[in-house]
Amino acid sequence: MASLVPPPRSSSESDDRAQWYARELDWETAGTSPVRLLTGLRFDVLDLPGAAGHAALRRVGRTGPVAVAGRRMRLLVAAGSAEELPGLLDWLEWGGIALDLSAFGVGGHITAPVPPGGAAGPPGAASWLRPPGSRQEVELSLPALGGLGSRGGDAPDLVRLVDAAATECHRARLAHARERLWTHRPTGQPLAFS
């Protein structure tokens, strides 16, 4: 019977991946299986459910690089943005509302997606939805407050991106709650209308 567990990655494959990120983008990595991209140095990451992320991307158009891992989406933003997220959510009047939206900054990491053009990993493995371009392109495309990171190009500022992400996370939460309500509605009890 064939095993459903993929074979362990070779250290050579992991070394190649880490070297690609260091050479092509000047991004710091850690670990070997899996290779992790360190956040808070060259970029931070907004992490949200994939469905909410796709809806947010439709609203804002172009962004910086975007990775997916399982059912999560990770939007790369300018370094320092993770520290701004709580205050920004308050300012946008999302403070105090439970959102499945978080940020990774200094001391954090994400699993390194397979570099663009590499062989795809197993289902659910980290991959690029919008891969990074050259080192210079990445720096210019990262959304930031007040345009600090989005110097030119079509990248949205951080405020617009966070507002779209928060809106879509809230919509997804409400849709899930509505679905649970209708799924668990007692049968045999008539609906009351006034």
C-alpha positions in Angstrom: 0.0 0.0 0.0 1.4 3.4 -1.0 2.1 5.9 1.8 0.2 9.2 1.8 3.0 10.9 3.7 5.4 12.7 1.4 9.1 11.7 1.7 11.2 14.0 3.9 12.8 16.8 2.0 16.4 16.5 1.3 18.7 19.0 3.0 20.0 19.9 -0.4 16.4 21.0 -1.5 16.1 23.0 1.7 19.5 24.6 1.3 18.7 25.5 -2.3 15.5 27.2 -1.1 17.2 29.2 1.6 20.0 30.2 -0.7 17.5 31.3 -3.4 15.8 33.7 -0.9 19.1 35.0 0.3 20.6 35.5 -3.1 17.6 36.8 -5.1 15.8 38.8 -2.5 18.2 39.3 0.4 15.7 37.8 2.8 16.8 36.1 6.0 15.8 32.4 6.5 15.9 30.0 9.4 15.6 26.2 9.7 15.8 23.6 7.1 12.7 21.5 7.2 10.7 23.6 6.5 12.7 26.7 5.6 11.2 29.7 7.3 11.3 33.4 6.1 11.9 35.7 9.1 9.5 38.6 9.4 10.2 42.1 10.8 13.4 42.5 8.8 12.6 43.1 5.2 8.8 42.7 5.4 6.0 41.9 7.8 3.0 39.7 7.1 -0.8 40.1 7.4 -2.3 36.6 8.0 -6.0 36.0 7.3 -8.4 33.2 6.0 -7.9 32.5 2.4 -11.5 33.3 1.3 -11.4 36.7 3.0 -7.9 37.3 1.5 -9.2 36.5 -2.0 -12.1 38.9 -1.5 -9.8 41.6 -0.2 -7.4 41.2 -3.1 -10.4 41.7 -5.5 -11.1 45.0 -3.7 -7.6 46.5 -3.6 -6.2 45.1 -6.8 -2.4 45.0 -6.8 -0.4 44.4 -3.6 3.0 43.2 -2.7 3.8 39.4 -2.8 1.0 37.1 -1.5 1.6 33.6 -0.2 -1.0 30.9 0.6 -0.5 28.0 3.0 -3.4 25.6 3.5 -6.5 27.8 4.1 -4.5 30.9 5.1 -3.4 33.8 3.0 -0.3 35.9 3.8 0.1 39.4 2.5 3.6 40.8 2.6 3.6 44.4 3.8 6.4 46.9 4.8 8.5 46.0 7.8 7.0 47.7 10.9 3.4 47.3 9.8 2.7 44.5 12.3 3.3 47.0 15.1 0.8 49.4 13.5 -2.0 46.9 13.0 -3.8 47.2 16.4 -3.8 51.0 16.3 -4.8 51.0 12.7 -7.7 48.6 13.4 -8.9 51.0 16.2 -8.6 54.0 13.9 -10.6 52.2 11.2 -13.2 51.4 13.9 -12.5 47.7 13.8 -11.1 47.7 17.3 -12.9 45.3 19.7 -14.4 43.2 16.9 -13.2 39.6 16.7 -11.4 39.3 13.4 -9.4 36.4 12.2 -6.7 38.9 11.1 -3.2 39.0 12.6 0.3 40.2 11.7 3.8 38.8 12.0 6.6 41.2 12.6 9.8 41.2 14.5 10.6 37.8 15.9 8.0 36.0 13.6 8.3 33.9 10.6 6.3 32.1 7.8 7.0 28.9 6.0 9.0 29.7 2.9 7.0 29.0 -0.3 8.6 27.2 -3.1 10.5 29.8 -5.1 8.8 30.9 -8.3 9.4 28.3 -11.1 10.2 25.6 -8.6 8.4 22.2 -8.3 5.1 22.5 -6.4 4.9 21.0 -3.0 2.2 18.7 -1.6 -1.4 20.0 -1.3 -1.7 22.7 1.3 2.1 23.5 1.3 3.1 27.2 1.2 3.1 28.6 -2.3 3.2 32.0 -4.0 -0.2 33.3 -5.3 1.6 36.5 -6.3 5.3 35.8 -6.2 8.0 38.4 -5.4 9.8 40.0 -8.3 13.3 41.3 -8.2 14.7 42.7 -4.9 14.0 46.2 -6.1 10.4 45.4 -7.2 9.6 43.8 -3.8 10.7 46.9 -1.9 8.6 49.2 -4.0 5.5 47.0 -3.9 5.1 46.5 -0.1 2.1 48.4 1.3 3.0 50.8 4.1 1.5 53.7 6.0 1.5 57.0 4.2 3.2 55.5 1.1 6.5 54.9 3.0 6.8 51.5 1.5 4.7 51.9 -1.6 6.9 54.4 -3.5 5.3 54.4 -6.8 3.6 51.5 -8.6 0.1 50.4 -8.0 0.5 49.0 -4.5 -2.1 50.1 -2.0 -1.2 51.9 1.2 -1.5 49.9 4.3 -4.7 51.6 5.5 -6.6 50.6 2.4 -5.3 47.0 2.5 -6.1 46.6 6.3 -9.5 48.1 5.9 -10.3 45.7 3.0 -8.9 42.7 4.9 -10.8 43.5 8.1 -14.1 44.0 6.2 -13.7 40.7 4.4 -12.7 38.9 7.7 -15.8 40.3 9.3 -18.0 39.3 6.4 -16.6 35.7 6.5 -17.3 35.6 10.3 -20.9 36.7 9.8 -21.5 34.3 7.0 -20.1 31.4 9.1 -22.3 32.5 12.0 -25.4 32.6 9.7 -24.6 29.2 8.3 -24.3 27.7 11.8 -27.6 29.3 12.8 -29.5 27.8 9.9 -27.7 24.4 10.2 -28.5 24.1 13.9 -32.1 25.5 13.7 -34.5 23.2 15.6 -36.8 21.3 13.3 -40.5 21.1 14.0 -40.6 24.7 15.4 -42.3 27.1 13.1 -40.6 30.4 12.3 -42.3 33.4 13.9 -42.9 36.5 11.8 -44.2 39.7 12.9 
